[in-house]
């Protein structure tokens, strides 16, 4: 932890055994080797002081390094390391008489960092506790931030500028970033996350990524890669989404501007509403591929659909729902039944059915029903 000195408001030394406030904010500032920690009035969960007392004492704590220890109620001991030319504050529901930061809740505020700043949290006590830190909030103000590594959950992440890398062995309930995010990596299953940013380069999940609401309001998402399932997705991107790759099942709604490049799943693909929006009708859905079935109630592309594939020679698939392209619809191939309504602004390029039939299929060109004789059934 480092060396601790306690002082009253008047600057006189205090008895080191005198108890500090049970709740408060721990404020660190200065360079990397000389940090000042201040514990003022008790704070509520919203970070606002619960009372105002001009005569209350402040605790001043000097640390000799850029690392503190945080002990959770279940016995976990976390080392929190930070590197930034700014100010960092910790709010917790316990600061003991030795100045140790402890408790069941912690909030972190980082002020005026540069884009090279970093925050790294590691569990140093593997034998006790669940190894998961619970961060109530992580607020970052300034021109941007570098890397965040957290072995646990973050309830709320707020950032005024762009973020380079977020690595979480848990989940982020809510993230609001006024800038671009370069990389987000989830190392555990996620069930419920809301992410809002200008744009996102990469999202990676080592397990399931379920109930994810992802919104980008100034750009798109270059790639999403999920090793497990991605269910109940709500993706709304004001730009291109180049790749979505899911090893398991993919379910949810998608709306993107201009381009939805390649979407693939090792299981089934299902959804209610998928849209590629382009006022000039130049939008593109590149390739939609599932090892299992593809069932989308309403897929609408203001432009062209290049390729749709369901199933393979070893696994029966299914294409059902409504698929519409204002421009050309390219290749549609299903190893199983074709039960969909297909709408194209031009003549269909290629439709083939293997290991099934097209008895319930409907084809429309320029809004008019056409003969299904163009479908190649094997």
N, C-alpha and C positions, 0 to 999 in steps of 0.2 A: 504493500500500500504506500509506504513512504513515511515521512516524518509529520507529526501533527502538533500544532500549537493552537491553543484556544485563547481568545481575547474577548473582553466585553466591548460594548459600544464605545467606551472611552479609551480603548486601546490597552488597558491594563491586563496583565496575564490572569487567567482563570485557573481554578483548581481542575486538573485534568479529570478528576472523578465526578465532577458535577455533570448531571445528565443534560443532554442536549434535547431540543424539541423532538418529539416523536414523529412529527411530520414536517416536511419542508422541502425547499428547493436547494439543490447543491449546485452552485454556479462555479464553473472553472473558466479561467481566462489567463492570458499571458502566453509565453512561448512554451515550447514542448517540455522544458525542464523546470518550469516554475509556474505551477497552477495554483490559483486561489479559489477556494471553495467557500461559498456563503450559504448558510441555512437560515432563511428568514422565517416569516410567519407560516403557520400551518396552511396547507393548500387543500382544496377539495379535489375531487376526481377530475373536474374540468380545468384544473390548473389555476383557479382563481383563489386568492387568499380568503379564508373563511372568516377572518376578523381583521381589524386594523388596530394596532396598539403601538403608539409612537414610542412607548417606553420599553418595548420588547427588546430582548438582547439578540444580537447576531453572532453567529459562530463563524469565525474565520479559520480556514483550514489550508495549510500549505502542503502540497504534494511535491515529491522530488522526481516524479516521472509522469508519463502520459498514460498511465494505466491505473484503474481502480478495480476493487473487488466488490461484487454485489452478491449478497447471500439471500436466496429466496427462503420462504417459510418452510419449504419441504426439504431443505438441506443443500440444494444445489448451490455451488459457488461458481460464479461466472467472473471471468476476467474481461473487463471492457477496456479495449485499447483504442485510442483515437489519435489521429494525426491531422491537424488543421491549424491554420493561422487565424483563429477566430475564438469564439467563446462557446462553451458547451455547458449545459445545465442538466442536472438529474433531479427529478422529483420523485420521492419515494415515501412510503408510509412508515419508515423507520430509519433513524440515524442514532446509533448507540453512543454510549459515553466515550468510546474510543474513536468516534468519528467514522465507524464503519457504516457503509451504506447497505441496508438490508430491508427485507419486507416481502410482501406478496405482490406489490404493484410498483412499477417504475415507468416514468415518462422521461423522454430525452428531448432536449431542445438544443439545436445547433444554430448559431448565429454568425452571419457574414463569413462563411467559409469560401475558399477557392475551390475550383473544380477538381483539384488534386487531393482534397481531403478524404479521409477514410475512417470508418468505424467498424471495428471487429470485436465480436463477442465470442468467447470460447468457454465451454464447461470444463472446469478444473477438478470436479469432484464426481467421478463416474460412479462411485459406489453408493451415493446417496442422492435421493431426488429422482425426478423423471427426466432430467437433462434438457428440459424445455423452459426457456425464459419467456415470460409474459410481459411484453412491452405495451403499455396502454396507449402511448403515442410517441411518434418520432417526428418532430417538426424541424425542418431545415429551411433557413432563410439565407439569401445571398445569391451569388451569381451561378451557383451550381455545386455539385458534389461528385466525388469520385466513387468509392466503393462502400457497400454496406454488406456485412456478413453477420447473420443472426441465427443461432441454433434454437429457434422457437417461433413464437407468434408475435405479430405486430398488429394491434387493433386498428390504429390509424397512422398512416404515413402521409405527411404533408411536405411538399418541397416547392420552393418558389422558382427554382431553376432546374436545368437538366440534370439527370443522374446517369452515371456511367454503368454501374453494375449493382444489382441487388441479388444477394444469395440468401435464401431463407430455407432453413430446415424445419418447416412448419408452414404457416400460411400468413398472408396479409389480408385482413378483413377489408380494409379500405385504403386505397392509395390515390392521392390527388397530386399530380405533378404538373406544374406550370412550365413545361418544357418537354424535351424528348427524353425517353429512356432508351439506353443502348441495349442492356441485357437484363432480363429477369430470369432467375433460376430457382425453381422449387425442387427441393431434394426429398420431399415427403408428399404423401397424398394431400390434396387440397380439396376442401368441400366448402365453397363459398368465398369468393373474392371479388371485389369491385376495384377496377383499375381505370383511372382516367388520366390521360397524358396527351401532349401535342402529337406525339408519334412514338412508336415502339419498334425497335429493330428486331429483337429476338425474345421470344418467350419459350422457356424450356421447362418441362416437368418430368421428373424421374419416375413419378407414379401417376395416379389419377389427377385430373384437373377438372373438377366438377363444379357446377353452379358458378361459372366465371362470367362476370359482366365486364367486358372490355370496350372502352370507348376512347377513340383518338379523334380529336377535333380539328387538327391542322395537317395531319398526314396519315400514313397508313401503318401497317405492321408487315415487316419483311418476312418473318417466319414464326410459326408456332409449331413446336415439336413436343408430343406427349407420349410417354412410354406406356401409359395405361389407357383408361377410358377418358373421354372428354364429353360429359353429359350436361345437359341443361345450359348450353353455351348461349350467351347473348353478345355477339360481336358487332359493333357499329364503328366502322372506320371511314374517316373522311379522306381516304386515299387508297392506294393499292395494298392488297394483301397477296403476297407472292406465293407463300407456301403454308399449308396446314397439313401436318403429318401426324396421324394418331394411330398408335399400334393396336388399340382396342376399338371400341365403338365410339362413334361421333354422333352427338345429338344436340340440336339447338337451332337458333336463328342467326343468320348472317346478313349484314348489309355493308357493302363496300362501294367506294367510288372507283370507277374506271376498270379495275382489274382484280379478278380473283384467279390467281395463276393456276396452282395445282393443289387439289384437295384429295387426300387419300386416307383410307382407314383400313386396318387389318380385320375389322369386323363389319358391322352395319353402319350406314349413314342414314340418319333420320332428321326431320325438321319440319317446321310449319311454314316459315317464310325465309327465303333466300333471295337477295337482290344484288345485282350489279348495276349501279346507277351511272348513266352517262347521257347528258342532255343532247349530245351529238350522235347518239346511237352508235358509238364506237367502243363501247365497253366489251370486255372479254372475260368469259369463263374458260380457262385453259383446259384443264383436265379434272374430271370428277371420277374418282375410282374407289370402289369398295370391294373387298374380298367377299363380303356378304351382300346384303340387299341395300338398295337405295330407295328410300321412301320420303319424299318431300312433297308436302301438300301444295306449295306454290313456289316454284323457282322461276324468277323473272330476270332476264338479262337484257338490258338496253344496248344491244350489240349482238355478238356472236358467241355460240357455244362450240368449242373445238372438239371435245371428246367426252363421252360418258361410258364407263365400263363397270359392270356389276358381275361378280362371281368369276369363276375360272373353270377350267376343265375338270377340276377335282371338287369344287364347291359350287353348289347351285346358288345363284343370286336372284334378284328380283328388282325391277324398276317399276315404281308406281308413284302416282301423284300427277302433278302438272308441271311441265317444263316448257318455258317459252323463251324464244330468242327473237328480237325484232329484226336481227340480221340473219346470217346463215347458221343453221344447226349442222354441225359436221358429223362425226361418227358416233353412233349409239350402238353399244354392243352389250348383250346380256346373256349370261349362261344360266338360263332359267326363264321365267315368264316376263313378258313385257305387258304391264297392266296400266301404262301411263297414257296421258294425253300430251302429245308433243305439238308445239306451235312453232312455226318457223316463218320468218319474213322472206325466205328464198326456198327453193326446192331442197329437199333433204339430200345430204351427200351420201350417207350410208347408214342403214339400219339392219342389224343382224341379230337373230335369236337362235341360240343353241340350247339344247337340253330343256326346252320348254316351248311355250306358244305365245302368240300375240292376239289371242281371241278377244281380249278386253282392251286392246290398244286403240287409240284414236289419233289420227294425223291431220294437222291443219296447216295449210299454206296460205299466206295472206288472209288469214281468218276463215278460210273456206275448208270444209271437210274434204279430204282426198282419199282415194282408194289405197287400201293397205297392201296392195300387190307389190309395192316397192320394198316391202320388208322381206329380207332373206331369212327364211326359217329352215334350220338344219335339223 
